[in-house]
């Protein structure tokens, strides 16, 4: 039973990890409660049958095995179905939440796009390039990619608070106007701080104008102080 447990869980987890592009150990740990219960129950049933055979003898074992095995098999199968259904419900709930978050984010992003006609389509381009760059860097974790999709769409949300005459000014900004424009990352971060995102979106919004040399804004972060997103 132990050998079969090891072989079965490793091969199945490997297959699922390749299929879902998840880390092997996270897949293996995720299903342990189901695996352990299933295999312990099966091993216990086999042990009971063996003990019965040793104690009573083969003449009576045939009919007894049926009575012992059927209820145990039914219970194990029902437990298996229960855990699988709970797991599928949890996965569906996560999928629905992510979809809802992205729909909300896209609505907010559309409001920014509509206000600033000079950067129309900019946030969509940022999203496309950010996801491609992340994948080229080897970032495959779905939660990180979801954070990038949302963060890219919302990075300029703070521009809602910037006067339109500054956003749409056809000539160069004055120092005072540029100072006001530079407030939008911090404003955007503050606007979103009460939203309980399931992934780190706010740092992307607040720090998207930071620079590697530390000459960015609003906090003058430099190098690896700047979040990867």
Secondary structure, DSSP 8 states (H G I E B T S, - for coil): -HHHHHHHHHHHHHHHHHHHT--HHHHHHHTHHHHHHHHHHHHHHHHHHHHHHHHH-HHHHHHHHHHHHHHHHHHHHHHHHHHHHHHHHHHHHHHHHHHHHHHHHHHHHHHHHHH-GGGTTHHHHHHHHHHHHHHHTT---HHHHHHHHHHHHHTTGGGGGS-HHHHT-SS---HHHHHHHTTHHHHHHHHHTTS--SS--HHHHHTTT--TTS--SSS---GGGS---
